[in-house]
Amino acid sequence: RDKLEKHLNVNESFEVVMDISGSSVYDFTCFCLDEKEKLVADEYMIFYNQTKSPKGEIIYNASGNKTVFSVNLSLIPQNIKKLAFFVGLVYNK
């Protein structure tokens, strides 16, 4: 755990790339959490069935077992304090 400011310019968009090798199928999700680490609202759960947040702050793009989340922190509402990225196994092939 560390502050993003130490590693990148938070005023510019960046990508979070999640890539898993193997034959299993996975779901990738980004949860936007408040100060109590609770989901801010359903529309701030970004995944295959909801591919962007309300203002396009976070955009999901998937291909096979690779998913890219494009993130623009400067657009994220102040009540969002943390982004949590999750990978879940759907099934083994």
DSSP file (Angstrom, degrees, kcal/mol; ACC not computed):
  #  RESIDUE AA STRUCTURE BP1 BP2  ACC     N-H-->O    O-->H-N    N-H-->O    O-->H-N    TCO  KAPPA ALPHA  PHI   PSI    X-CA   Y-CA   Z-CA
    1    1 A R              0   0    0      0, 0.0     2,-0.3     0, 0.0     0, 0.0   0.000 360.0 360.0 360.0 132.8    0.0    0.0    0.0
    2    2 A D        -     0   0    0      0, 0.0     2,-0.3     0, 0.0     5,-0.0  -0.972 360.0 -83.5-160.6 165.9    1.3    3.3   -1.0
    3    3 A K    >   -     0   0    0     -2,-0.3     3,-1.4     1,-0.1     4,-0.3  -0.645  29.9-139.6 -79.4 133.1    0.2    6.7   -2.3
    4    4 A L  G >> S+     0   0    0     -2,-0.3     3,-2.4     1,-0.3     4,-2.0   0.829  97.3  72.6 -61.0 -32.5   -0.2    6.8   -6.1
    5    5 A E  G 34 S+     0   0    0      1,-0.3    -1,-0.3     2,-0.2     5,-0.0   0.761  90.9  59.4 -56.0 -25.5    1.4   10.3   -6.2
    6    6 A K  G <4 S+     0   0    0     -3,-1.4    -1,-0.3     1,-0.2    -2,-0.2   0.701 116.8  30.3 -74.2 -18.6    4.7    8.7   -5.5
    7    7 A H  T <4 S+     0   0    0     -3,-2.4     2,-0.3    -4,-0.3    -2,-0.2   0.612 124.0   9.3-120.2 -18.0    4.5    6.5   -8.6
    8    8 A L  S  < S-     0   0    0     -4,-2.0     2,-0.9     6,-0.0    -1,-0.3  -0.981  78.4 -89.4-157.6 166.5    2.5    8.4  -11.3
    9    9 A N    >   -     0   0    0     -2,-0.3     3,-1.7     1,-0.2    -4,-0.1  -0.747  32.8-161.7 -83.0 108.7    1.0   11.7  -12.2
   10   10 A V  T 3  S+     0   0    0     -2,-0.9    64,-0.3     1,-0.3    63,-0.2   0.553  85.1  67.4 -72.8  -6.2   -2.6   11.4  -10.8
   11   11 A N  T 3  S+     0   0    0     62,-0.1     2,-0.3     2,-0.1    -1,-0.3   0.481  95.6  67.2 -89.2  -3.4   -3.7   14.3  -13.0
   12   12 A E  S <  S-     0   0    0     -3,-1.7    61,-0.4     1,-0.0    59,-0.0  -0.859  93.3-101.8-114.1 151.7   -3.2   12.1  -16.1
   13   13 A S        -     0   0    0     -2,-0.3     2,-0.3    59,-0.1    59,-0.2  -0.352  42.8-179.8 -65.4 149.9   -5.1    9.0  -17.1
   14   14 A F  E     -A   71   0A   0     57,-2.2    57,-3.3    -4,-0.1     2,-0.4  -0.929  20.3-120.5-144.4 169.2   -3.5    5.6  -16.5
   15   15 A E  E     -A   70   0A   0     -2,-0.3     2,-0.6    55,-0.2    55,-0.2  -0.910   4.5-154.7-118.4 142.8   -4.2    2.0  -17.0
   16   16 A V  E     -A   69   0A   0     53,-2.6    53,-2.6    -2,-0.4     2,-0.5  -0.971  21.3-161.2-110.3 113.8   -4.5   -0.9  -14.6
   17   17 A V  E     -A   68   0A   0     -2,-0.6     2,-0.5    51,-0.2    51,-0.2  -0.853   9.6-174.0-103.1 126.7   -3.8   -4.1  -16.6
   18   18 A M  E     +A   67   0A   0     49,-3.2    49,-3.1    -2,-0.5     2,-0.4  -0.982  11.1 169.8-121.4 120.3   -4.9   -7.5  -15.2
   19   19 A D  E     -A   66   0A   0     -2,-0.5     2,-0.4    47,-0.2    47,-0.2  -0.989  10.0-176.1-138.3 123.7   -3.8  -10.5  -17.2
   20   20 A I        -     0   0    0     45,-2.3     2,-0.2    -2,-0.4    45,-0.1  -0.976  14.1-147.1-122.4 131.3   -4.1  -14.2  -16.1
   21   21 A S        +     0   0    0     -2,-0.4     2,-0.2     2,-0.0     3,-0.2  -0.599  52.6  65.9 -93.0 159.0   -2.7  -17.1  -18.1
   22   22 A G  S    S-     0   0    0     -2,-0.2    43,-0.1     1,-0.1    -2,-0.1  -0.580  88.0 -79.0 120.0 176.3   -4.3  -20.5  -18.2
   23   23 A S  S    S+     0   0    0     -2,-0.2    -1,-0.1     2,-0.1    -2,-0.0   0.519  89.4 103.0 -96.1  -5.8   -7.4  -22.0  -19.5
   24   24 A S  S    S-     0   0    0     -3,-0.2     2,-0.4    68,-0.1    68,-0.2  -0.262  70.6-120.1 -72.3 164.8   -9.8  -21.0  -16.7
   25   25 A V  E     -D   91   0B   0     66,-2.8    65,-3.2    40,-0.0    66,-1.3  -0.911  31.8-171.1-110.6 135.8  -12.3  -18.2  -17.1
   26   26 A Y  E     -D   89   0B   0     -2,-0.4     2,-0.4    63,-0.3    63,-0.2  -0.877  19.3-138.5-126.8 154.5  -12.1  -15.2  -14.8
   27   27 A D  E     -D   88   0B   0     61,-2.9    61,-2.6    -2,-0.3     2,-0.4  -0.909  17.2-157.9-106.1 141.7  -14.2  -12.1  -13.9
   28   28 A F  E     +D   87   0B   0     -2,-0.4    20,-0.4    59,-0.2     2,-0.3  -0.975  16.2 175.2-120.4 134.4  -12.4   -8.7  -13.4
   29   29 A T  E     -D   86   0B   0     57,-2.4    57,-2.9    -2,-0.4     2,-0.5  -0.990  23.6-152.9-141.8 145.8  -14.0   -6.0  -11.4
   30   30 A C  E     -DE  85  46B   0     16,-2.4    16,-2.6    -2,-0.3     2,-0.5  -0.990  15.7-162.5-116.6 125.0  -13.2   -2.5  -10.1
   31   31 A F  E     -DE  84  45B   0     53,-3.1    53,-2.7    -2,-0.5     2,-0.7  -0.916   9.9-147.1-106.6 130.2  -15.1   -1.4   -6.9
   32   32 A C  E     -D   83   0B   0     12,-1.9     8,-2.4    -2,-0.5     9,-0.3  -0.882  26.9-165.9 -97.3 116.9  -15.2    2.4   -6.0
   33   33 A L  E     -DF  82  39B   0     49,-3.1    48,-2.8    -2,-0.7    49,-1.6  -0.728  13.8-137.4-112.4 151.9  -15.2    2.6   -2.2
   34   34 A D    >   -     0   0    0      4,-2.4     3,-2.0    -2,-0.3    46,-0.1  -0.160  49.9 -76.5 -90.3-169.3  -16.0    5.3    0.3
   35   35 A E  T 3  S+     0   0    0      1,-0.3    45,-0.1    44,-0.3    -2,-0.0   0.708 134.4  52.3 -66.2 -19.7  -14.1    6.1    3.5
   36   36 A K  T 3  S-     0   0    0      2,-0.1    -1,-0.3     3,-0.0     3,-0.1   0.286 119.4-112.0 -95.3   9.4  -15.7    3.1    5.2
   37   37 A E  S <  S+     0   0    0     -3,-2.0     2,-0.3     1,-0.3    -2,-0.1   0.832  73.9 136.6  61.4  36.4  -14.6    0.8    2.3
   38   38 A K        -     0   0    0      1,-0.0    -4,-2.4     2,-0.0    -1,-0.3  -0.842  67.5 -91.7-107.9 148.7  -18.2    0.3    1.2
   39   39 A L  B     -F   33   0B   0     -2,-0.3    -6,-0.2    -6,-0.2     3,-0.1  -0.403  31.5-144.0 -58.8 128.4  -19.3    0.5   -2.5
   40   40 A V  S    S-     0   0    0     -8,-2.4     2,-0.3     1,-0.3    -1,-0.1   0.926  71.2 -29.6 -63.4 -47.5  -20.3    4.1   -3.2
   41   41 A A    >   -     0   0    0     -9,-0.3     3,-2.4     1,-0.1    -1,-0.3  -0.958  63.4-100.1-165.9 157.2  -23.2    3.1   -5.6
   42   42 A D  G >  S+     0   0    0      1,-0.3     3,-1.5    -2,-0.3    -1,-0.1   0.840 118.9  61.5 -54.9 -36.0  -24.0    0.2   -7.9
   43   43 A E  G 3  S+     0   0    0      1,-0.3    -1,-0.3    -3,-0.1     9,-0.1   0.560  94.8  64.8 -71.4  -5.1  -23.0    2.3  -10.9
   44   44 A Y  G <  S+     0   0    0     -3,-2.4   -12,-1.9     9,-0.1     2,-0.6   0.007  77.2  93.5-105.7  26.7  -19.5    2.4   -9.4
   45   45 A M  E <   -E   31   0B   0     -3,-1.5     2,-0.5   -14,-0.2   -14,-0.2  -0.961  65.9-162.4-112.3 107.5  -18.9   -1.3   -9.8
   46   46 A I  E     +E   30   0B   0    -16,-2.6   -16,-2.4    -2,-0.6     2,-0.2  -0.820  30.1 122.9-102.1 123.1  -17.2   -1.6  -13.1
   47   47 A F  B >  S-G   50   0C   0      3,-1.9     3,-1.5    -2,-0.5    13,-0.2  -0.863  74.5 -59.4-160.6-171.6  -17.1   -5.0  -14.8
   48   48 A Y  T 3  S+     0   0    0    -20,-0.4     3,-0.3     1,-0.3    14,-0.1   0.757 131.9  44.3 -57.8 -28.3  -18.1   -6.9  -18.0
   49   49 A N  T 3  S+     0   0    0      1,-0.3    -1,-0.3     2,-0.0     2,-0.3   0.559 124.1  34.0 -94.8  -9.9  -21.8   -6.0  -17.7
   50   50 A Q  B <  S-G   47   0C   0     -3,-1.5    -3,-1.9     1,-0.0    -1,-0.3  -0.755  72.8-178.3-144.0  89.8  -21.2   -2.4  -16.8
   51   51 A T        +     0   0    0     -3,-0.3     9,-3.3    -2,-0.3     2,-0.3   0.407  59.9  28.3 -85.4   1.0  -18.1   -1.3  -18.7
   52   52 A K  B    S-B   59   0A   0      7,-0.2     7,-0.2    -7,-0.1    -7,-0.1  -0.992  75.2-112.3-155.8 155.2  -17.8    2.3  -17.5
   53   53 A S    >   -     0   0    0      5,-2.1     3,-1.8    -2,-0.3    -9,-0.1  -0.312  52.1 -88.4 -76.8 168.6  -18.6    4.5  -14.5
   54   54 A P  T 3  S+     0   0    0      0, 0.0    -1,-0.1     0, 0.0   -10,-0.1   0.811 126.8  28.3 -52.6 -38.7  -21.2    7.3  -14.8
   55   55 A K  T 3  S-     0   0    0     20,-0.1    21,-0.0     3,-0.0    -2,-0.0   0.249 116.7-102.6-107.4  12.2  -18.8   10.0  -16.1
   56   56 A G  S <  S+     0   0    0     -3,-1.8     3,-0.1     2,-0.2    19,-0.1   0.727  77.2 139.5  74.2  21.6  -16.3    7.6  -17.8
   57   57 A E  S    S+     0   0    0      1,-0.2    15,-2.7    18,-0.1     2,-0.4   0.864  76.5  26.5 -63.1 -35.7  -13.8    8.0  -14.9
   58   58 A I  E    S- C   0  71A   0     13,-0.2    -5,-2.1    15,-0.0     2,-0.4  -0.998  74.2-170.3-131.7 129.9  -13.1    4.3  -15.2
   59   59 A I  E     -BC  52  70A   0     11,-2.2    11,-2.6    -2,-0.4     2,-0.4  -0.983  10.8-147.4-126.5 132.4  -13.5    2.3  -18.4
   60   60 A Y  E     + C   0  69A   0     -9,-3.3     2,-0.4    -2,-0.4     9,-0.2  -0.803  17.7 174.5 -99.9 134.3  -13.4   -1.5  -18.6
   61   61 A N  E     - C   0  68A   0      7,-1.7     7,-3.1    -2,-0.4     2,-0.3  -0.949   9.8-175.3-141.7 120.1  -12.0   -3.3  -21.7
   62   62 A A  E     + C   0  67A   0     -2,-0.4     2,-0.3     5,-0.2     5,-0.2  -0.876  18.3 174.5-122.5 149.8  -11.6   -7.1  -21.8
   63   63 A S  E >   - C   0  66A   0      3,-2.9     3,-1.4    -2,-0.3     2,-0.2  -0.825  68.5 -50.8-149.1 107.4  -10.2   -9.6  -24.2
   64   64 A G  T 3  S-     0   0    0     -2,-0.3   -38,-0.1     1,-0.2    -1,-0.1  -0.454 122.6 -16.0  64.0-130.3  -10.0  -13.2  -23.0
   65   65 A N  T 3  S+     0   0    0     -2,-0.2   -45,-2.3   -45,-0.1     2,-0.4   0.061 121.7  89.6 -95.5  24.7   -8.3  -13.4  -19.6
   66   66 A K  E <   +AC  19  63A   0     -3,-1.4    -3,-2.9   -47,-0.2     2,-0.4  -0.986  51.8 179.2-122.4 130.8   -6.8   -9.9  -20.0
   67   67 A T  E     -AC  18  62A   0    -49,-3.1   -49,-3.2    -2,-0.4     2,-0.5  -0.989  11.3-159.9-130.5 139.5   -8.7   -6.8  -18.8
   68   68 A V  E     -AC  17  61A   0     -7,-3.1    -7,-1.7    -2,-0.4     2,-0.6  -0.983   2.0-162.2-120.4 126.1   -7.6   -3.2  -18.9
   69   69 A F  E     -AC  16  60A   0    -53,-2.6   -53,-2.6    -2,-0.5     2,-0.5  -0.941   9.4-153.4-103.7 116.9   -9.2   -0.5  -16.7
   70   70 A S  E     -AC  15  59A   0    -11,-2.6   -11,-2.2    -2,-0.6     2,-0.4  -0.817  18.5-165.0 -88.8 127.1   -8.5    3.0  -17.9
   71   71 A V  E     -AC  14  58A   0    -57,-3.3   -57,-2.2    -2,-0.5     2,-0.5  -0.948  22.6-175.3-123.3 130.6   -8.6    5.4  -14.9
   72   72 A N    >   -     0   0    0    -15,-2.7     3,-1.7    -2,-0.4     4,-0.5  -0.858   5.9-175.8-121.5  93.7   -8.9    9.1  -14.8
   73   73 A L  G >  S+     0   0    0     -2,-0.5     3,-1.0   -61,-0.4    -1,-0.1   0.772  76.9  69.2 -62.4 -27.6   -8.6   10.1  -11.1
   74   74 A S  G 3  S+     0   0    0    -64,-0.3    -1,-0.3     1,-0.2   -63,-0.1   0.706 101.9  47.1 -67.1 -17.1   -9.3   13.8  -11.8
   75   75 A L  G <  S+     0   0    0     -3,-1.7    -1,-0.2   -18,-0.1    -2,-0.2   0.561  85.9 109.6 -96.5 -11.0  -12.9   12.9  -12.7
   76   76 A I  S <  S-     0   0    0     -3,-1.0    -5,-0.0    -4,-0.5    -3,-0.0  -0.467  76.3-108.9 -73.4 133.2  -13.6   10.7   -9.7
   77   77 A P    >   -     0   0    0      0, 0.0     3,-1.7     0, 0.0    -1,-0.1  -0.196  25.3-115.4 -58.7 151.5  -16.1   12.2   -7.1
   78   78 A Q  T 3  S+     0   0    0      1,-0.3    -2,-0.1     3,-0.0     0, 0.0   0.745 110.5  66.2 -61.7 -26.6  -14.6   13.2   -3.8
   79   79 A N  T 3  S+     0   0    0    -45,-0.1     2,-0.7     2,-0.0   -44,-0.3   0.627  81.6  89.0 -75.8 -10.1  -16.6   10.6   -1.8
   80   80 A I    <   +     0   0    0     -3,-1.7   -46,-0.2     1,-0.2     3,-0.1  -0.796  47.7 165.6 -87.9 118.3  -14.6    7.8   -3.6
   81   81 A K        +     0   0    0    -48,-2.8     2,-0.3    -2,-0.7   -47,-0.2   0.604  58.6  25.2-107.9 -17.6  -11.6    7.2   -1.4
   82   82 A K  E     -D   33   0B   0    -49,-1.6   -49,-3.1     2,-0.0     2,-0.5  -0.999  56.0-147.7-152.1 143.6  -10.3    3.8   -2.8
   83   83 A L  E     -D   32   0B   0     -2,-0.3     2,-0.5   -51,-0.2   -51,-0.2  -0.968  19.2-165.5-109.4 126.7  -10.4    1.7   -5.9
   84   84 A A  E     -D   31   0B   0    -53,-2.7   -53,-3.1    -2,-0.5     2,-0.4  -0.961   3.8-157.0-115.9 124.6  -10.3   -2.0   -5.3
   85   85 A F  E     -D   30   0B   0     -2,-0.5     2,-0.4   -55,-0.2   -55,-0.2  -0.845  13.5-170.8-103.9 136.9   -9.6   -4.4   -8.2
   86   86 A F  E     -D   29   0B   0    -57,-2.9   -57,-2.4    -2,-0.4     2,-0.4  -0.967  16.6-164.9-133.1 139.9  -10.8   -8.0   -8.0
   87   87 A V  E     -D   28   0B   0     -2,-0.4     2,-0.4   -59,-0.2   -59,-0.2  -0.995  16.1-176.2-122.1 125.6  -10.2  -11.1  -10.0
   88   88 A G  E     -D   27   0B   0    -61,-2.6   -61,-2.9    -2,-0.4     2,-0.4  -0.971  27.8-119.2-125.2 138.4  -12.6  -14.0   -9.4
   89   89 A L  E     -D   26   0B   0     -2,-0.4   -63,-0.3   -63,-0.2     3,-0.1  -0.591  25.0-177.8 -72.6 125.5  -12.6  -17.5  -10.9
   90   90 A V  E     -     0   0B   0    -65,-3.2     2,-0.3    -2,-0.4   -64,-0.2   0.899  63.9 -34.5 -87.8 -53.0  -15.7  -18.2  -12.9
   91   91 A Y  E     -D   25   0B   0    -66,-1.3   -66,-2.8     0, 0.0    -1,-0.4  -0.972  53.6-112.5-165.1 156.9  -14.9  -21.8  -13.9
   92   92 A N              0   0    0     -2,-0.3   -68,-0.1   -68,-0.2   -66,-0.0  -0.742 360.0 360.0 -90.7 140.6  -12.1  -24.1  -14.8
   93   93 A K              0   0    0     -2,-0.4    -1,-0.1     0, 0.0   -69,-0.1   0.440 360.0 360.0 -89.8 360.0  -12.0  -25.5  -18.3
